[in-house]
Every structure is written in structure tokens, then in C-alpha cells.
Amino acid sequence: MENTMEKEVVSGDMLIGEILRKHPDSAYLLMNCGMGCIGCPSSQMESLTEACMVHGLEAEEVVKYLNVELGLASA
């Protein structure tokens, strides 16, 4: 049986901690976007959209970038 949890598309309302658990490779990608604090405790309770606002990033662009780089969507 295929593990569909690993294939879940990233969305802006997902918590950073949830994204990291489901897609471990996303840690590097998030840091590459300028989110160097993904290991801090508050990131476990912060949505991707909220984190993008804090870091001055466009959430839609980061969501698209993550999904393309993780092989969950095409460019």
C-alpha cells in the first residue's frame, strides 16, 4: 500500500512543523527562501502563510516553489 501522506501537496494553511514532518526535504527549501528559524518552537504552531508574512515573503510563491521542488506539482 502506497504512503499517500508523503505525497500531500503543501498549502499555505499547513503548519511549518507539519510540512517538515511530511516533507523532510522542505527544511532546506524553506531555509533557501530565507526562513532560517524553522527549528524554533514557534514554527511548530505557525502556518506557512504566517511565516511568510513574518519574513516578508509572498506565500503563494513559496507554496508554488515548495510543491515544484518537492515534485508535488509541475512548474
CHARMM-style PDB file with segment names, atoms N, HN, CA, C and O in Angstrom:
ATOM      1  N   MET     1       0.837  -1.182   0.000  1.00  0.00      PROA
ATOM      2  CA  MET     1       0.000   0.000   0.000  1.00  0.00      PROA
ATOM      3  C   MET     1       0.883   1.246   0.000  1.00  0.00      PROA
ATOM      4  O   MET     1       1.831   1.336   0.780  1.00  0.00      PROA
ATOM      5  N   GLU     2       0.575   2.206  -0.872  1.00  0.00      PROA
ATOM      6  HN  GLU     2      -0.195   2.133  -1.505  1.00  0.00      PROA
ATOM      7  CA  GLU     2       1.380   3.411  -1.020  1.00  0.00      PROA
ATOM      8  C   GLU     2       1.124   4.390   0.116  1.00  0.00      PROA
ATOM      9  O   GLU     2      -0.014   4.552   0.557  1.00  0.00      PROA
ATOM     10  N   ASN     3       2.181   5.043   0.591  1.00  0.00      PROA
ATOM     11  HN  ASN     3       3.105   4.912   0.233  1.00  0.00      PROA
ATOM     12  CA  ASN     3       2.060   6.028   1.656  1.00  0.00      PROA
ATOM     13  C   ASN     3       1.662   7.366   1.042  1.00  0.00      PROA
ATOM     14  O   ASN     3       2.518   8.097   0.543  1.00  0.00      PROA
ATOM     15  N   THR     4       0.371   7.694   1.075  1.00  0.00      PROA
ATOM     16  HN  THR     4      -0.324   7.100   1.481  1.00  0.00      PROA
ATOM     17  CA  THR     4      -0.125   8.919   0.453  1.00  0.00      PROA
ATOM     18  C   THR     4       0.210  10.146   1.282  1.00  0.00      PROA
ATOM     19  O   THR     4       0.188  11.257   0.752  1.00  0.00      PROA
ATOM     20  N   MET     5       0.517   9.989   2.559  1.00  0.00      PROA
ATOM     21  HN  MET     5       0.535   9.087   2.990  1.00  0.00      PROA
ATOM     22  CA  MET     5       0.858  11.128   3.407  1.00  0.00      PROA
ATOM     23  C   MET     5       2.071  11.869   2.843  1.00  0.00      PROA
ATOM     24  O   MET     5       2.114  13.099   2.881  1.00  0.00      PROA
ATOM     25  N   GLU     6       3.043  11.143   2.327  1.00  0.00      PROA
ATOM     26  HN  GLU     6       3.008  10.145   2.296  1.00  0.00      PROA
ATOM     27  CA  GLU     6       4.248  11.752   1.782  1.00  0.00      PROA
ATOM     28  C   GLU     6       3.960  12.565   0.535  1.00  0.00      PROA
ATOM     29  O   GLU     6       4.759  13.426   0.165  1.00  0.00      PROA
ATOM     30  N   LYS     7       2.837  12.313  -0.121  1.00  0.00      PROA
ATOM     31  HN  LYS     7       2.188  11.614   0.180  1.00  0.00      PROA
ATOM     32  CA  LYS     7       2.546  12.977  -1.380  1.00  0.00      PROA
ATOM     33  C   LYS     7       1.592  14.150  -1.219  1.00  0.00      PROA
ATOM     34  O   LYS     7       1.162  14.732  -2.215  1.00  0.00      PROA
ATOM     35  N   GLU     8       1.257  14.503  -0.004  1.00  0.00      PROA
ATOM     36  HN  GLU     8       1.606  14.030   0.805  1.00  0.00      PROA
ATOM     37  CA  GLU     8       0.327  15.601   0.222  1.00  0.00      PROA
ATOM     38  C   GLU     8       0.930  16.927  -0.229  1.00  0.00      PROA
ATOM     39  O   GLU     8       2.043  17.284   0.157  1.00  0.00      PROA
ATOM     40  N   VAL     9       0.182  17.642  -1.044  1.00  0.00      PROA
ATOM     41  HN  VAL     9      -0.723  17.352  -1.358  1.00  0.00      PROA
ATOM     42  CA  VAL     9       0.618  18.926  -1.564  1.00  0.00      PROA
ATOM     43  C   VAL     9       0.686  19.937  -0.422  1.00  0.00      PROA
ATOM     44  O   VAL     9      -0.166  19.945   0.467  1.00  0.00      PROA
ATOM     45  N   VAL    10       1.702  20.780  -0.459  1.00  0.00      PROA
ATOM     46  HN  VAL    10       2.393  20.773  -1.181  1.00  0.00      PROA
ATOM     47  CA  VAL    10       1.885  21.820   0.552  1.00  0.00      PROA
ATOM     48  C   VAL    10       0.903  22.957   0.272  1.00  0.00      PROA
ATOM     49  O   VAL    10       0.719  23.367  -0.874  1.00  0.00      PROA
ATOM     50  N   SER    11       0.278  23.456   1.335  1.00  0.00      PROA
ATOM     51  HN  SER    11       0.427  23.123   2.266  1.00  0.00      PROA
ATOM     52  CA  SER    11      -0.619  24.606   1.209  1.00  0.00      PROA
ATOM     53  C   SER    11      -0.226  25.659   2.238  1.00  0.00      PROA
ATOM     54  O   SER    11       0.482  25.362   3.200  1.00  0.00      PROA
ATOM     55  N   GLY    12      -0.681  26.869   2.036  1.00  0.00      PROA
ATOM     56  HN  GLY    12      -1.256  27.110   1.255  1.00  0.00      PROA
ATOM     57  CA  GLY    12      -0.334  27.972   2.908  1.00  0.00      PROA
ATOM     58  C   GLY    12      -0.863  27.838   4.319  1.00  0.00      PROA
ATOM     59  O   GLY    12      -0.299  28.413   5.250  1.00  0.00      PROA
ATOM     60  N   ASP    13      -1.947  27.080   4.492  1.00  0.00      PROA
ATOM     61  HN  ASP    13      -2.405  26.613   3.736  1.00  0.00      PROA
ATOM     62  CA  ASP    13      -2.519  26.945   5.830  1.00  0.00      PROA
ATOM     63  C   ASP    13      -1.898  25.808   6.635  1.00  0.00      PROA
ATOM     64  O   ASP    13      -2.250  25.610   7.798  1.00  0.00      PROA
ATOM     65  N   MET    14      -0.978  25.058   6.026  1.00  0.00      PROA
ATOM     66  HN  MET    14      -0.693  25.219   5.081  1.00  0.00      PROA
ATOM     67  CA  MET    14      -0.286  23.993   6.760  1.00  0.00      PROA
ATOM     68  C   MET    14       0.708  24.612   7.738  1.00  0.00      PROA
ATOM     69  O   MET    14       1.339  25.624   7.434  1.00  0.00      PROA
ATOM     70  N   LEU    15       0.841  24.004   8.905  1.00  0.00      PROA
ATOM     71  HN  LEU    15       0.328  23.182   9.152  1.00  0.00      PROA
ATOM     72  CA  LEU    15       1.830  24.452   9.885  1.00  0.00      PROA
ATOM     73  C   LEU    15       3.229  24.094   9.399  1.00  0.00      PROA
ATOM     74  O   LEU    15       3.421  23.071   8.742  1.00  0.00      PROA
ATOM     75  N   ILE    16       4.195  24.930   9.722  1.00  0.00      PROA
ATOM     76  HN  ILE    16       4.038  25.761  10.256  1.00  0.00      PROA
ATOM     77  CA  ILE    16       5.580  24.661   9.329  1.00  0.00      PROA
ATOM     78  C   ILE    16       6.018  23.288   9.845  1.00  0.00      PROA
ATOM     79  O   ILE    16       6.636  22.516   9.112  1.00  0.00      PROA
ATOM     80  N   GLY    17       5.701  22.988  11.094  1.00  0.00      PROA
ATOM     81  HN  GLY    17       5.199  23.615  11.689  1.00  0.00      PROA
ATOM     82  CA  GLY    17       6.063  21.687  11.665  1.00  0.00      PROA
ATOM     83  C   GLY    17       5.459  20.526  10.904  1.00  0.00      PROA
ATOM     84  O   GLY    17       6.107  19.495  10.720  1.00  0.00      PROA
ATOM     85  N   GLU    18       4.217  20.686  10.458  1.00  0.00      PROA
ATOM     86  HN  GLU    18       3.691  21.523  10.607  1.00  0.00      PROA
ATOM     87  CA  GLU    18       3.531  19.651   9.678  1.00  0.00      PROA
ATOM     88  C   GLU    18       4.226  19.449   8.327  1.00  0.00      PROA
ATOM     89  O   GLU    18       4.424  18.318   7.885  1.00  0.00      PROA
ATOM     90  N   ILE    19       4.587  20.542   7.690  1.00  0.00      PROA
ATOM     91  HN  ILE    19       4.427  21.462   8.049  1.00  0.00      PROA
ATOM     92  CA  ILE    19       5.291  20.456   6.399  1.00  0.00      PROA
ATOM     93  C   ILE    19       6.612  19.720   6.577  1.00  0.00      PROA
ATOM     94  O   ILE    19       6.961  18.855   5.773  1.00  0.00      PROA
ATOM     95  N   LEU    20       7.341  20.065   7.630  1.00  0.00      PROA
ATOM     96  HN  LEU    20       7.057  20.767   8.283  1.00  0.00      PROA
ATOM     97  CA  LEU    20       8.637  19.423   7.879  1.00  0.00      PROA
ATOM     98  C   LEU    20       8.499  17.935   8.177  1.00  0.00      PROA
ATOM     99  O   LEU    20       9.341  17.140   7.758  1.00  0.00      PROA
ATOM    100  N   ARG    21       7.445  17.549   8.895  1.00  0.00      PROA
ATOM    101  HN  ARG    21       6.761  18.194   9.236  1.00  0.00      PROA
ATOM    102  CA  ARG    21       7.221  16.122   9.190  1.00  0.00      PROA
ATOM    103  C   ARG    21       6.843  15.348   7.935  1.00  0.00      PROA
ATOM    104  O   ARG    21       7.319  14.233   7.722  1.00  0.00      PROA
ATOM    105  N   LYS    22       6.000  15.929   7.118  1.00  0.00      PROA
ATOM    106  HN  LYS    22       5.614  16.835   7.292  1.00  0.00      PROA
ATOM    107  CA  LYS    22       5.520  15.232   5.919  1.00  0.00      PROA
ATOM    108  C   LYS    22       6.525  15.273   4.777  1.00  0.00      PROA
ATOM    109  O   LYS    22       6.559  14.372   3.939  1.00  0.00      PROA
ATOM    110  N   HSD    23       7.338  16.313   4.746  1.00  0.00      PROA
ATOM    111  HN  HSD    23       7.310  17.046   5.427  1.00  0.00      PROA
ATOM    112  CA  HSD    23       8.308  16.503   3.662  1.00  0.00      PROA
ATOM    113  C   HSD    23       9.640  16.957   4.251  1.00  0.00      PROA
ATOM    114  O   HSD    23       9.948  18.148   4.206  1.00  0.00      PROA
ATOM    115  N   PRO    24      10.433  16.048   4.800  1.00  0.00      PROA
ATOM    116  CA  PRO    24      11.700  16.427   5.438  1.00  0.00      PROA
ATOM    117  C   PRO    24      12.628  17.253   4.544  1.00  0.00      PROA
ATOM    118  O   PRO    24      13.390  18.082   5.041  1.00  0.00      PROA
ATOM    119  N   ASP    25      12.569  17.033   3.242  1.00  0.00      PROA
ATOM    120  HN  ASP    25      11.950  16.359   2.838  1.00  0.00      PROA
ATOM    121  CA  ASP    25      13.415  17.799   2.319  1.00  0.00      PROA
ATOM    122  C   ASP    25      13.014  19.269   2.260  1.00  0.00      PROA
ATOM    123  O   ASP    25      13.760  20.089   1.725  1.00  0.00      PROA
ATOM    124  N   SER    26      11.859  19.610   2.797  1.00  0.00      PROA
ATOM    125  HN  SER    26      11.252  18.944   3.231  1.00  0.00      PROA
ATOM    126  CA  SER    26      11.403  21.000   2.760  1.00  0.00      PROA
ATOM    127  C   SER    26      12.235  21.906   3.673  1.00  0.00      PROA
ATOM    128  O   SER    26      12.227  23.123   3.491  1.00  0.00      PROA
ATOM    129  N   ALA    27      12.944  21.346   4.638  1.00  0.00      PROA
ATOM    130  HN  ALA    27      12.951  20.357   4.785  1.00  0.00      PROA
ATOM    131  CA  ALA    27      13.763  22.164   5.546  1.00  0.00      PROA
ATOM    132  C   ALA    27      14.766  22.988   4.757  1.00  0.00      PROA
ATOM    133  O   ALA    27      14.867  24.199   4.952  1.00  0.00      PROA
ATOM    134  N   TYR    28      15.499  22.350   3.879  1.00  0.00      PROA
ATOM    135  HN  TYR    28      15.417  21.366   3.720  1.00  0.00      PROA
ATOM    136  CA  TYR    28      16.479  23.052   3.049  1.00  0.00      PROA
ATOM    137  C   TYR    28      15.787  24.092   2.172  1.00  0.00      PROA
ATOM    138  O   TYR    28      16.278  25.211   2.021  1.00  0.00      PROA
ATOM    139  N   LEU    29      14.656  23.720   1.599  1.00  0.00      PROA
ATOM    140  HN  LEU    29      14.257  22.811   1.721  1.00  0.00      PROA
ATOM    141  CA  LEU    29      13.948  24.624   0.698  1.00  0.00      PROA
ATOM    142  C   LEU    29      13.435  25.860   1.436  1.00  0.00      PROA
ATOM    143  O   LEU    29      13.517  26.976   0.922  1.00  0.00      PROA
ATOM    144  N   LEU    30      12.909  25.657   2.639  1.00  0.00      PROA
ATOM    145  HN  LEU    30      12.842  24.751   3.056  1.00  0.00      PROA
ATOM    146  CA  LEU    30      12.427  26.795   3.426  1.00  0.00      PROA
ATOM    147  C   LEU    30      13.585  27.713   3.812  1.00  0.00      PROA
ATOM    148  O   LEU    30      13.456  28.935   3.753  1.00  0.00      PROA
ATOM    149  N   MET    31      14.705  27.131   4.204  1.00  0.00      PROA
ATOM    150  HN  MET    31      14.810  26.138   4.252  1.00  0.00      PROA
ATOM    151  CA  MET    31      15.874  27.947   4.540  1.00  0.00      PROA
ATOM    152  C   MET    31      16.371  28.691   3.313  1.00  0.00      PROA
ATOM    153  O   MET    31      16.829  29.828   3.419  1.00  0.00      PROA
ATOM    154  N   ASN    32      16.285  28.066   2.159  1.00  0.00      PROA
ATOM    155  HN  ASN    32      15.912  27.142   2.073  1.00  0.00      PROA
ATOM    156  CA  ASN    32      16.693  28.697   0.906  1.00  0.00      PROA
ATOM    157  C   ASN    32      15.822  29.912   0.589  1.00  0.00      PROA
ATOM    158  O   ASN    32      16.269  30.834  -0.093  1.00  0.00      PROA
ATOM    159  N   CYS    33      14.589  29.917   1.077  1.00  0.00      PROA
ATOM    160  HN  CYS    33      14.226  29.168   1.631  1.00  0.00      PROA
ATOM    161  CA  CYS    33      13.673  31.053   0.880  1.00  0.00      PROA
ATOM    162  C   CYS    33      13.940  32.178   1.870  1.00  0.00      PROA
ATOM    163  O   CYS    33      13.421  33.281   1.699  1.00  0.00      PROA
ATOM    164  N   GLY    34      14.736  31.920   2.897  1.00  0.00      PROA
ATOM    165  HN  GLY    34      15.157  31.024   3.035  1.00  0.00      PROA
ATOM    166  CA  GLY    34      15.029  32.934   3.894  1.00  0.00      PROA
ATOM    167  C   GLY    34      14.416  32.655   5.248  1.00  0.00      PROA
ATOM    168  O   GLY    34      14.433  33.516   6.128  1.00  0.00      PROA
ATOM    169  N   MET    35      13.870  31.454   5.427  1.00  0.00      PROA
ATOM    170  HN  MET    35      13.855  30.755   4.712  1.00  0.00      PROA
ATOM    171  CA  MET    35      13.289  31.079   6.716  1.00  0.00      PROA
ATOM    172  C   MET    35      14.297  30.234   7.486  1.00  0.00      PROA
ATOM    173  O   MET    35      14.185  29.009   7.539  1.00  0.00      PROA
ATOM    174  N   GLY    36      15.267  30.891   8.074  1.00  0.00      PROA
ATOM    175  HN  GLY    36      15.358  31.886   8.032  1.00  0.00      PROA
ATOM    176  CA  GLY    36      16.321  30.191   8.789  1.00  0.00      PROA
ATOM    177  C   GLY    36      15.927  29.716  10.169  1.00  0.00      PROA
ATOM    178  O   GLY    36      16.690  28.998  10.816  1.00  0.00      PROA
ATOM    179  N   CYS    37      14.745  30.102  10.634  1.00  0.00      PROA
ATOM    180  HN  CYS    37      14.125  30.685  10.109  1.00  0.00      PROA
ATOM    181  CA  CYS    37      14.343  29.756  12.001  1.00  0.00      PROA
ATOM    182  C   CYS    37      13.321  28.622  12.037  1.00  0.00      PROA
ATOM    183  O   CYS    37      12.475  28.577  12.929  1.00  0.00      PROA
ATOM    184  N   ILE    38      13.397  27.724  11.089  1.00  0.00      PROA
ATOM    185  HN  ILE    38      14.085  27.761  10.364  1.00  0.00      PROA
ATOM    186  CA  ILE    38      12.392  26.648  11.037  1.00  0.00      PROA
ATOM    187  C   ILE    38      12.466  25.708  12.230  1.00  0.00      PROA
ATOM    188  O   ILE    38      11.519  24.965  12.484  1.00  0.00      PROA
ATOM    189  N   GLY    39      13.550  25.724  12.953  1.00  0.00      PROA
ATOM    190  HN  GLY    39      14.320  26.327  12.747  1.00  0.00      PROA
ATOM    191  CA  GLY    39      13.687  24.861  14.117  1.00  0.00      PROA
ATOM    192  C   GLY    39      13.197  25.481  15.414  1.00  0.00      PROA
ATOM    193  O   GLY    39      13.182  24.818  16.451  1.00  0.00      PROA
ATOM    194  N   CYS    40      12.797  26.747  15.368  1.00  0.00      PROA
ATOM    195  HN  CYS    40      12.809  27.286  14.526  1.00  0.00      PROA
ATOM    196  CA  CYS    40      12.356  27.392  16.602  1.00  0.00      PROA
ATOM    197  C   CYS    40      10.983  26.870  17.019  1.00  0.00      PROA
ATOM    198  O   CYS    40      10.187  26.479  16.164  1.00  0.00      PROA
ATOM    199  N   PRO    41      10.699  26.858  18.301  1.00  0.00      PROA
ATOM    200  CA  PRO    41       9.432  26.291  18.788  1.00  0.00      PROA
ATOM    201  C   PRO    41       8.183  26.922  18.172  1.00  0.00      PROA
ATOM    202  O   PRO    41       7.200  26.223  17.927  1.00  0.00      PROA
ATOM    203  N   SER    42       8.208  28.219  17.921  1.00  0.00      PROA
ATOM    204  HN  SER    42       9.007  28.787  18.120  1.00  0.00      PROA
ATOM    205  CA  SER    42       7.002  28.849  17.372  1.00  0.00      PROA
ATOM    206  C   SER    42       6.704  28.382  15.958  1.00  0.00      PROA
ATOM    207  O   SER    42       5.554  28.456  15.524  1.00  0.00      PROA
ATOM    208  N   SER    43       7.689  27.910  15.234  1.00  0.00      PROA
ATOM    209  HN  SER    43       8.623  27.850  15.586  1.00  0.00      PROA
ATOM    210  CA  SER    43       7.445  27.442  13.867  1.00  0.00      PROA
ATOM    211  C   SER    43       6.552  26.197  13.853  1.00  0.00      PROA
ATOM    212  O   SER    43       5.928  25.886  12.839  1.00  0.00      PROA
ATOM    213  N   GLN    44       6.498  25.497  14.973  1.00  0.00      PROA
ATOM    214  HN  GLN    44       7.005  25.750  15.797  1.00  0.00      PROA
ATOM    215  CA  GLN    44       5.654  24.303  15.053  1.00  0.00      PROA
ATOM    216  C   GLN    44       4.167  24.658  15.115  1.00  0.00      PROA
ATOM    217  O   GLN    44       3.311  23.810  14.863  1.00  0.00      PROA
ATOM    218  N   MET    45       3.866  25.917  15.450  1.00  0.00      PROA
ATOM    219  HN  MET    45       4.561  26.606  15.654  1.00  0.00      PROA
ATOM    220  CA  MET    45       2.472  26.348  15.580  1.00  0.00      PROA
ATOM    221  C   MET    45       2.122  27.460  14.600  1.00  0.00      PROA
ATOM    222  O   MET    45       1.060  28.072  14.708  1.00  0.00      PROA
ATOM    223  N   GLU    46       3.008  27.725  13.647  1.00  0.00      PROA
ATOM    224  HN  GLU    46       3.871  27.228  13.560  1.00  0.00      PROA
ATOM    225  CA  GLU    46       2.821  28.823  12.709  1.00  0.00      PROA
ATOM    226  C   GLU    46       2.555  28.260  11.314  1.00  0.00      PROA
ATOM    227  O   GLU    46       3.247  27.349  10.860  1.00  0.00      PROA
ATOM    228  N   SER    47       1.549  28.809  10.643  1.00  0.00      PROA
ATOM    229  HN  SER    47       0.987  29.549  11.012  1.00  0.00      PROA
ATOM    230  CA  SER    47       1.260  28.344   9.285  1.00  0.00      PROA
ATOM    231  C   SER    47       2.325  28.890   8.328  1.00  0.00      PROA
ATOM    232  O   SER    47       3.050  29.831   8.650  1.00  0.00      PROA
ATOM    233  N   LEU    48       2.396  28.282   7.162  1.00  0.00      PROA
ATOM    234  HN  LEU    48       1.806  27.518   6.901  1.00  0.00      PROA
ATOM    235  CA  LEU    48       3.348  28.739   6.160  1.00  0.00      PROA
ATOM    236  C   LEU    48       3.032  30.183   5.760  1.00  0.00      PROA
ATOM    237  O   LEU    48       3.944  30.990   5.577  1.00  0.00      PROA
ATOM    238  N   THR    49       1.752  30.507   5.627  1.00  0.00      PROA
ATOM    239  HN  THR    49       1.011  29.852   5.777  1.00  0.00      PROA
ATOM    240  CA  THR    49       1.356  31.872   5.274  1.00  0.00      PROA
ATOM    241  C   THR    49       1.803  32.858   6.355  1.00  0.00      PROA
ATOM    242  O   THR    49       2.322  33.929   6.040  1.00  0.00      PROA
ATOM    243  N   GLU    50       1.604  32.502   7.623  1.00  0.00      PROA
ATOM    244  HN  GLU    50       1.183  31.632   7.879  1.00  0.00      PROA
ATOM    245  CA  GLU    50       2.030  33.372   8.723  1.00  0.00      PROA
ATOM    246  C   GLU    50       3.542  33.563   8.719  1.00  0.00      PROA
ATOM    247  O   GLU    50       4.037  34.674   8.910  1.00  0.00      PROA
ATOM    248  N   ALA    51       4.273  32.470   8.499  1.00  0.00      PROA
ATOM    249  HN  ALA    51       3.872  31.567   8.344  1.00  0.00      PROA
ATOM    250  CA  ALA    51       5.736  32.544   8.466  1.00  0.00      PROA
ATOM    251  C   ALA    51       6.203  33.430   7.313  1.00  0.00      PROA
ATOM    252  O   ALA    51       7.161  34.190   7.457  1.00  0.00      PROA
ATOM    253  N   CYS    52       5.535  33.334   6.185  1.00  0.00      PROA
ATOM    254  HN  CYS    52       4.756  32.717   6.067  1.00  0.00      PROA
ATOM    255  CA  CYS    52       5.891  34.166   5.037  1.00  0.00      PROA
ATOM    256  C   CYS    52       5.673  35.641   5.359  1.00  0.00      PROA
ATOM    257  O   CYS    52       6.493  36.485   4.998  1.00  0.00      PROA
ATOM    258  N   MET    53       4.572  35.950   6.038  1.00  0.00      PROA
ATOM    259  HN  MET    53       3.906  35.264   6.331  1.00  0.00      PROA
ATOM    260  CA  MET    53       4.309  37.350   6.415  1.00  0.00      PROA
ATOM    261  C   MET    53       5.421  37.885   7.312  1.00  0.00      PROA
ATOM    262  O   MET    53       5.892  39.006   7.121  1.00  0.00      PROA
ATOM    263  N   VAL    54       5.837  37.086   8.287  1.00  0.00      PROA
ATOM    264  HN  VAL    54       5.454  36.175   8.442  1.00  0.00      PROA
ATOM    265  CA  VAL    54       6.888  37.491   9.217  1.00  0.00      PROA
ATOM    266  C   VAL    54       8.198  37.772   8.470  1.00  0.00      PROA
ATOM    267  O   VAL    54       8.945  38.683   8.826  1.00  0.00      PROA
ATOM    268  N   HSD    55       8.459  36.978   7.433  1.00  0.00      PROA
ATOM    269  HN  HSD    55       7.852  36.238   7.143  1.00  0.00      PROA
ATOM    270  CA  HSD    55       9.722  37.087   6.700  1.00  0.00      PROA
ATOM    271  C   HSD    55       9.616  37.952   5.450  1.00  0.00      PROA
ATOM    272  O   HSD    55      10.577  38.060   4.688  1.00  0.00      PROA
ATOM    273  N   GLY    56       8.454  38.568   5.235  1.00  0.00      PROA
ATOM    274  HN  GLY    56       7.674  38.480   5.854  1.00  0.00      PROA
ATOM    275  CA  GLY    56       8.283  39.447   4.082  1.00  0.00      PROA
ATOM    276  C   GLY    56       8.282  38.732   2.749  1.00  0.00      PROA
ATOM    277  O   GLY    56       8.741  39.274   1.743  1.00  0.00      PROA
ATOM    278  N   LEU    57       7.764  37.513   2.743  1.00  0.00      PROA
ATOM    279  HN  LEU    57       7.392  37.073   3.560  1.00  0.00      PROA
ATOM    280  CA  LEU    57       7.724  36.709   1.522  1.00  0.00      PROA
ATOM    281  C   LEU    57       6.290  36.565   1.019  1.00  0.00      PROA
ATOM    282  O   LEU    57       5.341  36.653   1.799  1.00  0.00      PROA
ATOM    283  N   GLU    58       6.137  36.345  -0.270  1.00  0.00      PROA
ATOM    284  HN  GLU    58       6.908  36.273  -0.903  1.00  0.00      PROA
ATOM    285  CA  GLU    58       4.827  36.085  -0.867  1.00  0.00      PROA
ATOM    286  C   GLU    58       4.488  34.610  -0.654  1.00  0.00      PROA
ATOM    287  O   GLU    58       5.158  33.730  -1.195  1.00  0.00      PROA
ATOM    288  N   ALA    59       3.457  34.348   0.129  1.00  0.00      PROA
ATOM    289  HN  ALA    59       2.914  35.064   0.568  1.00  0.00      PROA
ATOM    290  CA  ALA    59       3.103  32.973   0.484  1.00  0.00      PROA
ATOM    291  C   ALA    59       2.799  32.118  -0.744  1.00  0.00      PROA
ATOM    292  O   ALA    59       3.220  30.963  -0.814  1.00  0.00      PROA
ATOM    293  N   GLU    60       2.078  32.671  -1.706  1.00  0.00      PROA
ATOM    294  HN  GLU    60       1.736  33.609  -1.650  1.00  0.00      PROA
ATOM    295  CA  GLU    60       1.727  31.894  -2.903  1.00  0.00      PROA
ATOM    296  C   GLU    60       2.972  31.452  -3.665  1.00  0.00      PROA
ATOM    297  O   GLU    60       3.025  30.338  -4.186  1.00  0.00      PROA
ATOM    298  N   GLU    61       3.971  32.327  -3.728  1.00  0.00      PROA
ATOM    299  HN  GLU    61       3.928  33.232  -3.305  1.00  0.00      PROA
ATOM    300  CA  GLU    61       5.213  31.988  -4.420  1.00  0.00      PROA
ATOM    301  C   GLU    61       5.979  30.896  -3.678  1.00  0.00      PROA
ATOM    302  O   GLU    61       6.539  29.996  -4.304  1.00  0.00      PROA
ATOM    303  N   VAL    62       6.005  30.972  -2.358  1.00  0.00      PROA
ATOM    304  HN  VAL    62       5.550  31.703  -1.850  1.00  0.00      PROA
ATOM    305  CA  VAL    62       6.707  29.964  -1.561  1.00  0.00      PROA
ATOM    306  C   VAL    62       5.994  28.618  -1.668  1.00  0.00      PROA
ATOM    307  O   VAL    62       6.649  27.584  -1.796  1.00  0.00      PROA
ATOM    308  N   VAL    63       4.669  28.617  -1.618  1.00  0.00      PROA
ATOM    309  HN  VAL    63       4.137  29.458  -1.514  1.00  0.00      PROA
ATOM    310  CA  VAL    63       3.895  27.372  -1.772  1.00  0.00      PROA
ATOM    311  C   VAL    63       4.203  26.738  -3.121  1.00  0.00      PROA
ATOM    312  O   VAL    63       4.461  25.537  -3.200  1.00  0.00      PROA
ATOM    313  N   LYS    64       4.178  27.533  -4.173  1.00  0.00      PROA
ATOM    314  HN  LYS    64       3.968  28.509  -4.109  1.00  0.00      PROA
ATOM    315  CA  LYS    64       4.461  27.020  -5.521  1.00  0.00      PROA
ATOM    316  C   LYS    64       5.877  26.461  -5.591  1.00  0.00      PROA
ATOM    317  O   LYS    64       6.088  25.367  -6.115  1.00  0.00      PROA
ATOM    318  N   TYR    65       6.847  27.207  -5.065  1.00  0.00      PROA
ATOM    319  HN  TYR    65       6.675  28.095  -4.639  1.00  0.00      PROA
ATOM    320  CA  TYR    65       8.246  26.778  -5.058  1.00  0.00      PROA
ATOM    321  C   TYR    65       8.408  25.438  -4.342  1.00  0.00      PROA
ATOM    322  O   TYR    65       9.052  24.526  -4.861  1.00  0.00      PROA
ATOM    323  N   LEU    66       7.826  25.324  -3.158  1.00  0.00      PROA
ATOM    324  HN  LEU    66       7.302  26.065  -2.736  1.00  0.00      PROA
ATOM    325  CA  LEU    66       7.938  24.071  -2.403  1.00  0.00      PROA
ATOM    326  C   LEU    66       7.341  22.906  -3.172  1.00  0.00      PROA
ATOM    327  O   LEU    66       7.969  21.854  -3.293  1.00  0.00      PROA
ATOM    328  N   ASN    67       6.138  23.083  -3.689  1.00  0.00      PROA
ATOM    329  HN  ASN    67       5.628  23.938  -3.590  1.00  0.00      PROA
ATOM    330  CA  ASN    67       5.481  21.983  -4.390  1.00  0.00      PROA
ATOM    331  C   ASN    67       6.218  21.553  -5.641  1.00  0.00      PROA
ATOM    332  O   ASN    67       6.290  20.362  -5.943  1.00  0.00      PROA
ATOM    333  N   VAL    68       6.771  22.516  -6.377  1.00  0.00      PROA
ATOM    334  HN  VAL    68       6.712  23.484  -6.132  1.00  0.00      PROA
ATOM    335  CA  VAL    68       7.552  22.170  -7.580  1.00  0.00      PROA
ATOM    336  C   VAL    68       8.834  21.447  -7.174  1.00  0.00      PROA
ATOM    337  O   VAL    68       9.147  20.390  -7.721  1.00  0.00      PROA
ATOM    338  N   GLU    69       9.569  22.004  -6.228  1.00  0.00      PROA
ATOM    339  HN  GLU    69       9.314  22.863  -5.784  1.00  0.00      PROA
ATOM    340  CA  GLU    69      10.841  21.414  -5.812  1.00  0.00      PROA
ATOM    341  C   GLU    69      10.669  20.046  -5.153  1.00  0.00      PROA
ATOM    342  O   GLU    69      11.552  19.194  -5.249  1.00  0.00      PROA
ATOM    343  N   LEU    70       9.548  19.839  -4.491  1.00  0.00      PROA
ATOM    344  HN  LEU    70       8.830  20.531  -4.413  1.00  0.00      PROA
ATOM    345  CA  LEU    70       9.288  18.539  -3.846  1.00  0.00      PROA
ATOM    346  C   LEU    70       8.675  17.538  -4.812  1.00  0.00      PROA
ATOM    347  O   LEU    70       8.414  16.395  -4.437  1.00  0.00      PROA
ATOM    348  N   GLY    71       8.443  17.954  -6.054  1.00  0.00      PROA
ATOM    349  HN  GLY    71       8.655  18.883  -6.359  1.00  0.00      PROA
ATOM    350  CA  GLY    71       7.883  17.060  -7.066  1.00  0.00      PROA
ATOM    351  C   GLY    71       6.404  16.810  -6.894  1.00  0.00      PROA
ATOM    352  O   GLY    71       5.886  15.786  -7.340  1.00  0.00      PROA
ATOM    353  N   LEU    72       5.710  17.748  -6.241  1.00  0.00      PROA
ATOM    354  HN  LEU    72       6.130  18.579  -5.879  1.00  0.00      PROA
ATOM    355  CA  LEU    72       4.282  17.588  -5.986  1.00  0.00      PROA
ATOM    356  C   LEU    72       3.421  18.346  -6.979  1.00  0.00      PROA
ATOM    357  O   LEU    72       2.202  18.180  -7.012  1.00  0.00      PROA
ATOM    358  N   ALA    73       4.062  19.180  -7.789  1.00  0.00      PROA
ATOM    359  HN  ALA    73       5.052  19.315  -7.763  1.00  0.00      PROA
ATOM    360  CA  ALA    73       3.359  19.961  -8.813  1.00  0.00      PROA
ATOM    361  C   ALA    73       4.350  20.286  -9.919  1.00  0.00      PROA
ATOM    362  O   ALA    73       5.563  20.241  -9.716  1.00  0.00      PROA
ATOM    363  N   SER    74       3.825  20.609 -11.075  1.00  0.00      PROA
ATOM    364  HN  SER    74       2.839  20.645 -11.240  1.00  0.00      PROA
ATOM    365  CA  SER    74       4.707  20.999 -12.187  1.00  0.00      PROA
ATOM    366  C   SER    74       4.820  22.519 -12.220  1.00  0.00      PROA
ATOM    367  O   SER    74       3.961  23.247 -11.721  1.00  0.00      PROA
ATOM    368  N   ALA    75       5.891  22.957 -12.815  1.00  0.00      PROA
ATOM    369  HN  ALA    75       6.589  22.366 -13.221  1.00  0.00      PROA
ATOM    370  CA  ALA    75       6.144  24.405 -12.910  1.00  0.00      PROA
ATOM    371  C   ALA    75       5.181  24.991 -13.861  1.00  0.00      PROA
ATOM    372  OT1 ALA    75       5.206  26.199 -14.099  1.00  0.00      PROA
TER     373      ALA     75
END
